[in-house]
Amino acid sequence: MNRIKEVLEEQGRSQKWLAMQIGKSYNMVNAYVQNRQQPRLEVLNDIAKILDVDVKDLIVSTKP
């Protein structure tokens, strides 16, 4: 699970904007945002850099 949707909303950015920044289709980014598909680690790192957050901030911990 990831927090890409939450971080985009916090920053007032759109999925379309992120798709253009990382060179992926809107449909792919939407799959990431809806947690239907998880980005590869390299892509997650790119997203973190673009959003200027630590990659850990994009990951939802499943441990309490």
N, C-alpha and C positions, 0 to 999 in steps of 0.2 A: 504494500500500500504506500501511496505517496501523498504529499501535501501540495502538489503543484497548483491545484485549483485554489487553495486557500492563499498561497503566496501571491498568485496572480491577482486575486481579489484585494488583498492587503495593499498591493502596489498600484491598483487601478489599471492593470494591463489586461489585454485580451488574449485569448487563445490564438487568434489570427496573427497578432503581433509576435507572439512567441514562435509560432510556426515559421514566420518569415525569418526570425533571428537565427533559428537552428537549422533552417533549410529542410524542414519536414512539411508534409501536407497538413492542412487543417484537420483532416480526419484522423491522422496519426496522433497529433497533439491532443485532440479531443479524446481519443482512446486512453492516452496517458492521464489526462485530467479526470476522466470518469473511472479510472482504475480498472478498465477492461483489459489494458495491456500495460506492462511496466517497461520503461525505457531501459536500454542497455546502460551499464555503468558509465560508459564514455559519454553517452547522451545526457545522462543525469548530471554528470560533472559540467557539461556545457551549459545546461539549463541553470545550474547553480551559479556559474560565472556570469551569465547574462542577467540573472535576477539579482546578482550581488548578494547572495546568501551562502552560508555554509551548506555543503551537500547534506549534512545531517539534518538541516532544517526542512529538507524536502522528503525525508523518510519518516514514516509513522512507525513508532516502536510497537511491537506486539507484546512486549514484556511489561508487566506492571511496574 
